[in-house]
């Protein structure tokens, strides 16, 4: 499996996947299919961290959970202060009254068997994400269990 190989082989597989993805052939060799593979955030971040490889350079990368960008249920204000602070601009108020980041897709609910298979695929990558980004990213999507 993917985690039973060394870092160099994982990197080779990731680069191979990226090449295939960029040519619209959504397959990740040795792991899984495209839609799932795009959710393997730790692998994507490792590519960026390879380029921005010092602590100082990594400060140039802003990472947040999309859930943190949901509007407040009462005021409908989205707190983007962490983003405006990061890029060094004045804070602006963003109000969004429509529901965003909804998980409803019009499809039937996911089957337990499918959820278990997806969790088996994502768990090692989510643990890797925690190793990369810290405790805030421990079990990043508990609602998916």
Steps between C-alpha positions, in 0.01 A plus 500: 500500500591863483631526857714188471745671266773752581469878468673503163252250354204694647638816344541323164140377518376845595684664209365231269147569627548874454616453141199282427263744673632789295423309180141439618550129560386489861686199630749473779711197445533278803248692713151577368295691246510876436220652708625321809863566420445874485402483867840364602607839630816386674645389167420833339650688794815290492559623145467863614712438809770350282522832316450716812731289711599727787289613795524857374392407146208290628363811671414611144238225475158561656303188589156495659201272518216601273265457796665805658369704209135430571281799582385553857146360531364823655697781337584324171849652526792291380815550707774554245729692737756217503518528120518881484765496775699239308504693174544834676188687397237684703229283644175501304157379602358217295131422544354197331134425567471194277603159625850414387718194537192281512566131469161427350545397140165353412650152509400220733692487829832320484482130581674386819716261298615785274565726799714228661700454180557873468603528865749219443648692207502841669606407856875467435500820294306688769752380760775623270318834473500524879874429505553779248266763647461420870232402748230722349494257210455186711201316355420800278159379385342310792153539349606269217522200732 
